[in-house]
């Protein structure tokens, strides 16, 4: 009980009715990021009078293992540093997409939401239950074991062990063939006022994931290591028409370039930013120039691309240039 409650003396008894537990996602990837939203519907009374849960009672809502109420509390943790058998809870939604759902609209009563994520070590299914601590020191549990006036008792109406099983599944790993590259001009006007402008361009190549059902799965984050590479179709002394790349993270506009390119960008500096972000895609920035000779140690190897997809799972691939072509990129 809080100090404020103690100062007020005994609190009116809490009573809960019409209690329901709804899983809006029954499976969750073991990647520590994707979440299952779990909804608790109820009607509450204090001292026999209809009233919403107090702020303290709302803050007390927890998740626990239906079969282990004494030591099966699921800790709140955003980074997975604390878990129960690989599971952790959150109060806020991270925005990762659910791959299976049976969502329903909240009923015309109080609805409260918590979130559950599974980490790599979460290999067991979990029967999940809610616990609510009343200001009157009562404890209401949706496994049917409630504590009223200090005495634990069975309450059939609070037992919700039907359809509340959460199942962790291994994260999906996508092959190179699933990554789509879509190219368009960064500056549609190009460089019309510059000599040899046909060999000079700044394009963007968006990176996304194509699923088996032909829908696209978004990308939440993306990095390249190193940040970019450079490529000459023909490496002879009089050819100075390479292409080079940088990258931009989803939702950002800053272009990251390979530091090894700092003294080798030629007379036309590469762009520093995109005009607007790509919220669901990673971006490879592809630049063509006509005045950059090859040099020893140039970063020509494909870059490793690491992504977090919209489900919260980590994906990786390599992106490089097609041998024998000047400006064509390929995923491997």
N, C-alpha and C positions, 0 to 999 in steps of 0.2 A: 504494500500500500504506500502511496506517495505521502510526503509530508503534508501536502495540502489536504489530502483525504483524512489524515489523522487529526488535523486541526479541526475538521468539521465533525468529527465523531463518527459513529456508526453510519454506514451507507445503506440506502434502501436495497433490498435483495434484488439481484438480477435474475431474469427469467428469459430463456431463449426458446422460440418456437419456429416452426416452418424452416428448419435448418436444412440446407442442401449444400453438397460439395460437388462442384462441376470442374472437371479437367477439360480445358479447351484444347489441349494437345496431349495425346497419350504416349507419344514417343518423342525422345529428344536425343540429338546427337551428342556423343561424349567428347565435346570439344571445349567445354567450359564457358561458352559464350551464348549459344542458342538457349532459349528459355521456354519452359512450358508455363502458361498462365493458368493459375488455379483460382477458382472463384468460390467464395463463401457467401451464400445467401441466407438471410435470417430475418426474423422479427424479434425485437427485444422489448422488454418491459423492465421498469425499475419501480419496485414497490407496488406492482400490479398495474402501473400506468404505462401505456405505450410511450416509448421514448427511444431515441437512437442510442447506440453505444456512446459512452463518454470518450473524450480524446484519449484518456489513459487506457481505456479498455480497447480502443482501436489499436493503440500502439503496442498493446500486449499480444496481439494476434501472432501466433507462431505456427510453423509446420513441424510435424514429428512423424516418426515411423509408427504406423498404426499398431504394430505388434510390439512396440517397445517404448512405452510412454515415459519410462523412468530415465533411460539413458539414450533414447533415440531422437533427441532434439536435433533438427536440421539447422545448422548455424547460418546466420546471415553473413554472406561473404561475397564481395564483388570480384575478388581476384583468385578465389579458390584456395586461399591460404588456410582456411578452416573448412572442413567438410565432415559429413557423416557418411561413411562408406562411399565417398566420392561424390556425394550430392551436397549442394549448397543452395541457399535461398536468397532472394533479393526482393526489395520492395518496389524497385523501379524497373521499367521495361528498357532494354538495351536496343531494341529495334531490329533484331535479327529475325528473319522469316521462319515461320513454322512449316515443316514439310507435311505434317498431318494435323488436321484440326476438326473439332466437332463443336465449334463455337455456337453459343446461343445468346440471345439478348437477355440481360438481367431482368429479373421479374420486378414487379412493382413493390419492392421492399428493399432493405439494406443489402448492398452487395459490396464485398471487400475482396481485393485481389492481392495475391502474392505470386512470386515467380520462382521457378525451380530450374537449376542447371545441373548438368552431369559432367563430371571431369573424366579424364582418361581412366582413372581407377574405379569408376562406377560401373561395375560389371553385373550387379544384381538389380532386378526390378525392385521397385519401392512402392509399398502401399502407404499412401500419404494421408495424414489427418491434420485437422486444425485444433489448436488449443487457444482458448480465450480466458484471460484472468479478469474477473469482475472486480470492481471497486469494493465490493462486499467480501472479498477474499475467496469467492467461489472460483472454481476452475471448470470450464465447459470444454469437453473434448469430443471430437466427432468419431472417436472409437467407442463411444457409449459409456466411458468411465469418467464420471463427473464427480467433483468434490464440492459438496454443499454443506455449509456450516462446519467445515473441518472433517467431514465424513465422506469417504469415497463410496460411491454407489453406482449401480448399473442403471443406465437410462436408455431404453430401447430407441426412443425417438431421436437420440443423438448418434446412434450407431450408423455410420455411412460407409460401411465396407462393401460397397457395390460400385463397380466401374471406376475405382479410384487408383488403379495400378499404373505407375509410370514405368516405362521401359526404356533403358538406355540403348542406343544403337551406335555402331562404329561410324565415324564421319565418312562421308562419301569422298572418294578421291577420283578426280576426273583426268582422263588421258589427254595428251597433247591435242588430239583431234577435236576435243570439246571446246577448245579456246578459239574464239572468233576474233579476227582482226578486221576492223572497218575503217577505211582511210578516207579522209577528206581534207581539203585545204584549210590550213589555219588562217591564212590571209587570202581570201578568194581573189583579191586583185593581183596577187603575186608580186613580181618585181618588174613591171612593164617598162620602167624608165632606166633599167640597168642593162649594160652590155651582156650578151650571152644569157639573157634572162630565162631562156628555155631550159637551162641547166640549174637554175636557182629556184628553190622553193622551200617553204616551211609548211609541213602538213602535220595533222594529228592522226594517230591510229588508235582507235578505242579498242580496249580488250574486254571481252565479256565471255560468259560461259553458256554454251548452247546445250540444253538438256535433251534427253531422248525424245520427249514429247514436243520438241521444237520450240519450247518456250525458253526465255533467257533468264538466267540466274544472275542477279546483280553482284557486284564486287564492292566490299566495304573499305578495304585498304589494299594498297599495292606498293611494293618497293622493287627496285632493280639493283642488283649487285654484280658488277659495278653499275653506276648510274646510266652508262651508255657505252656505245661502241661506234667505230668508224669503219667504212668499207669502200674500197676501190674495185670497180668491176675489172679493170686491167691495171696491174701495178707495173707500169713502165714510166720512164723518166719524164715523158712529155704529157702524161695523163694526170690532171689535177682536178678531177671531177668526182669527188667522193660524196657519200651520204653518211650522216652520223645521227645518233639518237640521244634523247634524254627521256625523262618520264615525269608524269604528274600523278599524284595520288588522287583517288576519287574524292570529289567534293572540294578539291583545292585548285589553285590557279598557278602556284609557283612551279616553274620548270626546274628539275634537277639535272645538272650536266656532270659528266665525268670530269674530275679535276685534271686528269691526264690530257684533256683537250684545251686547257686554259690558254696555252700559247699557240694553238693550232686551229683557231676558228676562221682564219682568213680575214678578208677585208670587210665582210658583212657579218656583224655580230649576230648570234642567234637570239631569238626572243627570250625574254625573261619570264613572261607570264602568259597564261591563256586569258582571253577576253571574259570567259565565264567557265565555271567548273562543270565537270561531268560527274553527276552525283552517283551514278550506279555503275560506272565503268572506270577502269584504269586507263591511262593515256600514255602512249609512246609518241614522243614528238620526233618527227622525221624531217631532217633538213638536207637539202641538196646544195652544193656549192661548186664553183668552177676554178678555184685558185688555191687549193690545198694539196701540196705534194705529200707523198707518203713519207714516213719517217720510222726509224728503228724504234721498236717498243710501242707502236701505236696500239690502242686497245681494240683489237679486231675480233676477239672471241665473243660468242653469244653471251648475253647477260642472263643471269639467273633471276627469274621473276617470282616473287613470293606474294601471294594474295590471301586475303581472308574473304570468303564468299558471304553471300547474304544469309546463309545458315550459320555462319560463325566458324566454318571449317577452313583450315589452312590448305591452300593449293599451291603447287609450284610447277614451273616449266622453264624452258629457255627460249629466248627470242633472239634470232640472228638474221643475217642477210642470206638470200639465196645466191649460191655461187653461180657466177656467170651472168647475173642480172645486176643492174645498177642500184635499184631502189626498192626491191621486193623483200619484204620481211617474211619469216617463217617461224612457226612455233615447233619446238622439239621437246 
